[in-house]
């Protein structure tokens, strides 16, 4: 009963504080905007800037395929969607500690593990759902505008779920940082720095396959089936999520919730 | 219900609690008095299992609160100094959430009873974010009672409230006493303690300097105080002369009014004679007993 009430509370929090709406609107904005930009806005812009440019050169500068559009969307989501996710959920734990809203539930019987797990479940599932729905929308819309070229919807679904899993990993980082510091803005900024720097290091050292960012690279392939490397990347990501969640629970247990 | 021995707590180099000992029996309404920053909230945080002590034992409801990981294991109710709720929840949703937090099912009858008792039945559907401080405090008392605990910790429940809000909160605490609950109640409003508590502990700079039944403390400190008002402000040399009287312990001046702490009632005659001899016009001459505030200030000044 206690866990159910925590899940219900976090779901209400997501609805009433517009967290779900912000995430959904943010991801859908890029899902629908990318094909529109590539089909209608950018060609017009190039024509006006370079009036003498022939069609072939122009096509080489534009994204004119469904796959190109989906990859463009996935890139946008890593760069800008990450900001939306980080700052929407940055207060998930930090604000609760800062505003002392955990004191009464904890005194009434709420377990620290329930508090952390509930947030991971409710917000994590919402992220997986939103990323999947958004990429499907992008797939359909870019297919309508540029023609369908992907064999079935499975690779797109797989890409959405992989992207969602990466976002769940980011959420676990946010939750962990939230147990360490009470300023939610700093939590959001540190999460962004962590995500961008880890991706950059993964590229430089060519170790993305062994980091959660490898999920995003795998998603961009838009392929059916799974390479052996994907299982390793997925296992590492899930392992890191478990580590961050466990560390968050332990840290929260040792936190003086009444400290001013 | 509560037995604390040798409790110590540091924040960095600052020692917030120094060898604190206190004892609360079943059914007591214990007034925990101290000025701001004396360590009252720190003590309560430790006794509720929300913070850890550096050393000492603190038996609460038969369990060692100093070693408890989950505060709810102590079976207590707790009202923090500034109770925080989810602003987007209604009062009813808040109580349901807290009731379900203990693993129990929603009980609409119980929720309605609590809302009615704290006088929030008409605001039950309103979001807590729009509540006044007094309403939040009353909701907090209701929340502390949600699991029907026998022991409640109330941290400064009436301190930041207007007179009406304070009256409401004190009425609720009196109700708790009538229900047979044990209440550990911290405050710096001493008149509140005199109104509802039967036992008192005075904390000064992290140390318990006095602890006993309220009537015992009052009897021990029953020194007569004379409030004397004259038609003109008394000159310093006159005040010094009053201080020199054998039976006078302490004199405080407030413009045309002086407060004279004496050793016995007999001193009244001497004071009256003094003012008569000096040909001073006395507007009023009143005897009053040492109240808790005087006792508290005396203990603070000793330190």
Interface residues (C-beta under 8 A of the other chain):
Chain A: X1 X2 X4 X5 X6 X8 X9 X12 X13 X16 X17 X99 X100 X101 X103 X104 X105 X106 X107 X108 X109 X110 X111 X112 X253 X256 X257 X258 X259
Chain B: X41 X45 X48 X50 X51 X52 X69 X70 X71 X72 X76 X77 X78 X80 X82 X83 X84 X85 X86 X88 X89 X93 X96 X97 X98 X99 X100 X101 X102 X103 X104 X105 X140 X143 X144 X146 X147
